[in-house]
Amino acid sequence: MTRKILIIEDTPTIARVQKHIAIKVGYDADIADSLAQAKELISKNRYFCAVVDFILPDAPQGEAVPCTIAAEIPTIVMTGNIDLKTRNTVEKYPIIDYITKENKQAYLYLEKQLQRLPRNENVKVLVVDDSVATRRHICNLLKRHKYQILEANDGVEALAMLEHTPDIAVIITDNEMPNMNGDELCSEIRRLYSNDEKAIIGISGSDTSHLSARFLKNGANDYLRRPFNNEEFYCRLSQNVDMLEQITTIRLQANTDYLTKLPNRRYFFEETTKSFLNSDNKCNFSD
């Protein structure tokens, strides 16, 4: 299925570059050079996401942003100026991201974001926190980026969920919880899964200086202190998901034939070794 993207941009050169990027990634792109034209297109189409210029001839105060948000279209804002006033206006809305049109790097970053959104639909993230309000906040942030979301009240419930949903990729866990703290949960997850299989991001509102180190030593990949900046949250999450994806790609390349994509000799040796080890463990346990 080809996903449709709406590009709202009044500068033809920039609009063409954005459309080229979108098509390259696999989108079907519509361009609107005004808020009025954008509203007309929105009334006739369903869009997977939108890239919106902050300043337009008929929307000089960023009025196009609440327009796409109201239509429930995940929105990336691009602007030539990100002064404090503009930043504060943009951050009032539940957008995916904002990007300044400064240089080539900005468009490379846009390409990455457009690649990530369809991928995120297949990424399961488990949010572990005994605070309903905190879980809701984190889940809302994840929803903007189209992640699949699961929730757990504490570490014990999280481990049970991991057992029943083994394809969870990322665990975001608070530290201060009943039954099992977040750092203890990290240790238990690492006993079952390696860093190559699952990423763990620890979160805490505590100002204890050594807590971040304790999380990392117990197997977390990353740590954020509340209240955290949404941009930083998204950047750290994306980097961890990217890491898991790259490891999967490397493992696939190492264990399959380049031409046929069938399992190669290395794969069979590794799987045979795992089978022998599992058999030995079962035998020792029964003894």
C-alpha positions in Angstrom: 0.0 0.0 0.0 1.4 3.4 -1.0 1.1 6.0 1.8 0.0 9.5 0.9 1.9 12.5 2.2 0.8 16.2 2.1 3.5 18.8 1.5 2.4 22.3 2.3 5.1 24.6 1.0 4.9 27.9 -1.0 8.5 27.9 -2.3 8.5 25.7 -5.5 12.1 24.7 -5.2 11.8 23.5 -1.7 8.5 21.7 -2.4 10.1 19.8 -5.3 13.0 18.7 -3.1 10.6 17.5 -0.4 8.4 15.7 -3.0 11.6 14.0 -4.4 12.5 12.8 -0.9 9.0 11.6 -0.2 8.8 9.6 -3.5 12.3 8.2 -2.9 11.1 6.8 0.4 8.0 5.4 -1.1 5.2 7.9 -0.6 2.6 9.3 -3.0 3.0 13.1 -2.6 0.5 16.0 -3.0 1.7 19.6 -2.8 -0.2 22.6 -1.6 1.3 26.1 -1.8 -1.3 27.7 0.5 -3.5 26.9 3.5 -6.6 27.2 1.3 -5.3 24.5 -1.1 -4.2 22.3 1.8 -7.7 22.4 3.3 -9.2 21.4 -0.1 -6.8 18.5 -0.5 -7.4 17.3 3.1 -11.1 17.3 2.5 -10.6 14.9 -0.4 -7.8 12.6 0.7 -6.5 10.6 3.7 -2.9 11.4 4.5 -0.4 9.2 6.4 1.6 12.3 7.4 2.3 15.9 6.4 5.3 18.2 6.0 4.2 21.7 6.7 5.9 25.1 6.2 5.4 27.3 9.2 4.9 30.5 7.3 2.6 30.7 4.2 1.1 33.7 2.3 -2.4 33.0 3.8 -1.0 31.5 7.1 1.7 33.8 8.4 1.4 32.8 12.0 1.7 29.0 11.5 -2.0 28.4 11.0 -1.4 25.4 8.8 0.0 23.4 11.7 -3.3 23.3 13.7 -5.1 22.6 10.5 -3.3 19.3 9.9 -3.3 18.4 13.6 -7.1 18.9 13.7 -7.4 16.5 10.7 -5.4 14.0 12.7 -2.5 14.0 10.3 0.9 13.4 11.9 2.8 16.6 11.1 6.5 17.5 10.6 7.0 21.3 10.6 9.7 22.8 8.5 10.6 26.4 8.9 13.4 28.8 7.9 13.4 30.5 11.3 13.2 28.8 14.7 13.4 31.7 17.1 12.0 31.3 20.6 8.6 32.6 19.6 8.3 30.2 16.7 9.5 27.3 18.8 7.0 28.0 21.6 4.2 28.2 19.0 5.2 25.0 17.3 5.7 23.1 20.6 2.1 23.8 21.6 0.9 21.2 19.1 1.4 17.4 19.2 3.7 17.4 16.1 6.1 14.7 15.1 9.1 17.0 14.8 10.2 20.4 13.5 13.1 21.0 11.2 14.9 24.2 10.2 15.6 24.7 6.5 19.2 25.5 7.1 21.3 23.2 5.0 21.4 19.8 3.3 21.5 18.0 6.6 17.9 19.2 7.3 16.6 17.4 4.2 18.6 14.2 5.1 17.0 14.4 8.5 13.6 14.8 6.9 14.2 11.7 4.8 15.1 9.7 7.9 11.9 10.8 9.7 9.8 9.8 6.7 11.5 6.4 6.6 10.9 5.8 10.3 7.2 6.5 10.4 6.1 3.4 8.3 8.7 1.3 10.1 7.4 2.4 13.5 4.0 0.8 12.8 5.7 -2.6 13.3 7.7 -1.7 16.4 6.2 -2.7 19.7 7.1 -0.5 22.7 6.3 -1.5 26.3 5.7 1.4 28.7 6.2 0.4 32.4 5.1 2.8 35.1 2.8 2.6 38.1 1.6 6.2 37.4 -1.3 6.3 35.0 -0.7 9.9 34.2 3.0 9.3 33.3 2.1 6.2 31.2 -0.6 8.2 29.4 1.9 11.0 28.6 4.6 8.6 27.2 2.0 6.7 25.2 0.7 9.9 23.6 4.2 10.7 22.6 4.7 7.2 21.1 1.3 7.4 19.3 2.4 10.5 17.4 5.2 8.5 15.9 3.0 5.5 15.1 4.6 3.0 17.4 2.6 0.0 18.7 2.1 0.5 22.4 1.7 -1.9 25.3 1.5 -0.9 29.0 2.4 -2.5 32.3 1.9 -1.2 35.9 5.1 -2.6 37.3 8.1 -4.9 36.6 6.3 -8.1 37.4 3.5 -7.3 35.0 6.1 -6.2 32.4 7.9 -9.6 32.6 4.6 -11.4 32.1 3.9 -9.3 29.1 7.3 -9.9 27.6 6.7 -13.7 28.0 3.4 -13.4 26.1 4.6 -10.8 23.6 8.2 -11.7 22.8 8.5 -9.4 19.8 8.4 -6.3 22.0 11.4 -4.3 20.8 11.7 -1.5 23.3 11.0 -1.3 27.0 10.6 2.2 28.6 10.6 1.8 32.4 10.2 4.0 35.4 12.4 3.2 38.4 10.3 3.9 41.4 7.6 1.2 41.2 5.9 -1.3 43.6 6.9 -5.0 43.5 10.0 -4.5 41.3 12.1 -1.3 40.7 13.1 -0.3 37.1 16.7 -1.2 37.6 15.7 -4.6 38.9 13.5 -5.1 35.9 16.4 -4.2 33.6 18.5 -6.9 35.2 15.7 -9.5 34.8 15.2 -8.6 31.1 18.9 -8.9 30.4 18.9 -12.3 32.0 16.4 -13.3 29.3 17.3 -11.1 26.3 20.6 -9.5 25.1 21.1 -5.9 24.0 20.9 -7.1 20.4 17.3 -8.3 21.0 15.7 -5.6 23.1 16.4 -2.0 24.0 15.7 -0.6 27.5 15.3 3.1 28.3 15.2 3.9 32.0 13.2 6.9 33.2 13.1 8.5 36.7 12.0 11.7 38.4 14.6 11.1 41.1 17.6 13.5 41.4 19.8 10.7 42.7 23.1 11.2 40.9 24.1 7.6 40.6 20.7 6.3 39.3 21.6 6.6 35.7 24.7 4.6 36.2 22.8 1.9 38.1 20.3 1.6 35.2 23.1 1.3 32.6 25.0 -1.2 34.7 21.9 -3.3 35.1 21.5 -3.5 31.3 19.6 -0.4 30.2 20.7 1.1 26.8 19.7 4.6 27.8 18.4 6.8 30.6 16.2 9.9 30.8 15.4 12.1 33.8 11.9 13.5 34.2 10.7 16.0 33.2 12.4 15.3 29.9 12.3 17.3 26.7 10.1 15.7 24.0 12.8 16.2 21.3 15.4 14.4 23.4 12.9 11.6 24.1 12.2 11.0 20.4 15.9 11.3 19.4 17.0 8.7 22.0 14.1 6.3 21.2 14.8 6.6 17.4 18.5 5.9 17.9 17.8 2.8 19.9 15.2 1.5 17.4 17.7 2.2 14.6 20.4 0.3 16.5 18.1 -2.8 16.7 17.2 -2.5 13.1 20.9 -2.3 12.0 21.8 -5.3 14.2 19.0 -7.3 12.5 20.2 -6.3 9.1 23.8 -7.3 9.9 22.7 -10.6 11.3 20.6 -11.3 8.2 23.5 -10.5 5.9 25.8 -12.7 8.0 23.5 -15.7 8.1 22.0 -15.8 4.6 23.2 -16.2 1.1 23.5 -12.9 -0.8 21.8 -14.2 -4.0 19.2 -16.8 -2.8 18.5 -15.2 0.7 18.5 -18.8 2.1 20.2 -19.7 5.4 24.0 -20.2 4.9 26.6 -22.4 6.6 27.2 -20.0 9.5 23.5 -20.0 10.3 23.3 -23.8 10.5 26.4 -24.0 12.7 25.0 -21.4 15.1 21.6 -23.0 15.3 23.1 -26.5 15.8 25.3 -25.1 18.6 22.2 -23.5 20.3 20.3 -26.8 20.0 23.1 -28.8 21.6 23.4 -26.3 24.4 19.7 -26.3 25.1 19.7 -30.1 25.1 22.6 -30.2 27.5 20.9 -27.8 29.8 17.7 -29.8 29.8 19.6 -33.0 30.6 21.6 -31.4 33.4 18.4 -30.0 34.9 16.6 -33.4 34.8 19.7 -35.0 36.4 
